Structures are given as structure tokens and as C-alpha cells.
Amino acid sequence: MIQNAYVGLGSNLGDRAGYLLLAVRGMLDAGLDVIRLSSIYETEPVEYENQPVFLNMVAELRGSTLPSPEQMLARLLRIEYRLGRTRDIHMGPRTIDLDLLIFKDQQLESEFLTVPHPRIALRRFVLVPLNELVPSLLHPVLRKPISELLTQTKDRSTVRRWAAG
């Protein structure tokens, strides 16, 4: 049974690593108990491909201290707003992107939020860092471990561990 939550972080504008760090700080300041971070990965854009490469990572948050999924989404959106996120182009460049990937074992579908995130299994830039943290974690809907979803995804985009400098 999944007890924690997982948030995907991505940035492809400005100081990408700085925005990831500020977003983690923002989650801590918002009362979210970040307990582990994946490595940072440099990744190719998918879907809207005419944009700079991303830095992506996944944060694990302690489940026993979490607000509701809706309250958590509101906190993540406030962090994005504070860090200059705009939504001019669907899937376009962004200073920061925070996605609630998995929230405990919960499944939720509303106008504003779908949990687990509906495209986890389709995105190597999410699966690789998630697999680094919790390879045996069972996806709440697909009922397959993250490691298996990673080997089965049709996404062949480049995801490589990032080295600053």
C-alpha cells in the first residue's frame, strides 16, 4: 500500500537547476514534508518539441503529513505562480512545472485534478527518476511496478543523469 506522495518537477527556462531547488524549498515552506529527492535528469521535450531541454526530478513526500490532494495541488500551483510559471503555450517552455504524480493509493478524477497522473506510464522523464526512488512501487491503477512500466513504455526520448557545469 502506497503511503507517500510523489511530485514531478521540471524546468527548461532560465536557471533550470535553480528553479528545481526553489520549488523544493517552496514545497518545504508550504508545509509539505519532502523526504527524498531523485537525481536530476536532463530530458528531451516531448509532445511540444520546439523548446529547450528540461531538467526533471521527482520528490517523495511523507504521506502522514499531507493535506488533501486538492489542497496539495493548490499549494503546488502557488509555488509555480511564485516562480513565474506562465501557461502561454500548451506543453510549452516553463520556469517550473510541478505535477502531482501519485498521492498515496488514492484515485481521483475531477475537473482540476486526476490522481494518479494519467500520463506517468507514457513519460520516461517521469518514470526514470520515479524508478530511481521506488522501482517496486505499484501504480495504483495499472497495478504494475514502476520498473516494469519503465521497461514497457513506448517513449524513447533521451533521459540522462545531469551533471552540473
N, C-alpha and C positions, 0 to 999 in steps of 0.2 A: 504494500500500500504506500502510495506516494504521500509523504508528509510535508515536503517543501515546495517552493515555487521556483520557477526558472524564468529569467528575463533575458532576452536577446538585446544586445547593444550594437549599434552600427553607426559609423560616421565616414563621410567621404568629402567633407569640405573643411578648409582651414586646418587647424591643428587637430588632426583626427584623434591622435592618442590623448591629447589634452581634453577633448570633448568626452572621450570614454571615461577618463579619470574624473572629470567634473560630474558626469552622470552618475557614477558610482557614489561620489560624495553627495550628490543630490538625493540619492536613494537613502543613504545613511541619515542625512539631515531630515528626510521626510519620515523618519521612524521605521524604515524598513531594515531588517536585520540581515545584512549581506554577510553570508558565512564563508563563501568560496567564490573564486573567480577562475574562469578558464584562462588559458593563454590568449594572447591577441593574435588574430589571423588576418592576413591581407587577402582580400577576396575580389573576384571579378563581379561587376554588377550583373544582375540577371533581370530579365524582362525588359526594363528600360536600360539599354546597354550603352548609350552615348553619354557617359558620365565618368567621373574619376573613380578609381578603385577604392574599395572600402577597407576599413579596419572593423573587424567584428569580434565579439566575445560573448560569453554567457555568464550571468551571475546567478548564484544559488542563494535563495533567501529562506531563512528559518521559518517554517510553517506555523509554529506555535505562537508567533508574534504578529502574524499578518492580519491586515484588515480584510474586508470582503474583496472579491475580485473587482467589483465596480469601483470601490474606494481606491484600490491599488492602481487601476487604470487611470483614475483621476490624478493621483499623485505622479504617475509616470508622464502623463500629458503636461502637467505643470512643470516638470523638470525639462521636458522638451521645449516648452514655450520659453522658459528662462534661458535656455541655451541657444535661442534664436532659430528654432525649427520653424520652417515655413512649409506649406503644402501647395506650392505653386504648380508642380508637375507631379502627376500620379506616379509613384515609384521613382521619383527624380532625386537629384542630389540633396543632401541634408547634413546639417551640422551634427545632428544626433537623431537616432531612431531607437525607441525603446518599445519592445514587443513583449507582452506577457505571453510566454510560450506555454507553460504548464503551471496550473495552480492546484497543488495537491492532487487528489484523484478527481477533482471536480470537472464536470462537463456543463457548459453553459453556452447558450446561444441567444443573443439579444441583438437589437438594432445596433448597439455600440460595441459589443464585445463577444468574441467566440473563444472559448477555452475548452480544450487545448487549441492553440493557434492552428488554423486549418491547413497551413502550408509547411508545417515542420518537416514532414517526410519528403517534401519536394525541394528542399534547400540545403545544399552541402554547407553553406556558410552558417547555418544553424546546427546542423547535425554534427559537424566535426567538433566544435567546442563543447556541445552538449555531451557527445560521446567521450570526450576527454574527462568530463566531470562524473558522468553517471552512465557508463555503457550498458549496464544491465537494467536501467530504469525502463519499465514497461509504459509505452504510450497508452494513456487512459482510454483511447477509443480504438486504436488499431491493435492493441494488446500484443505488441511486438517490442522487444528491447531496442533501444536507440542504436546499439551496434548493428543490429540486423537491418534497421531502416537505412542506416548509412550505406551498408553494402548493397541494398536493393534500390536506392534512389536512382532515377534516370538523370539527375542533374550531374553534369560532368564539368562544371565550372571549376576554375582553379581556386583552391583554398590552401594557403601555406602559412606556417607559423611566421609571425612578423618579428623582425629584428630591428630595433630602433637604430637610427643612424643612417 
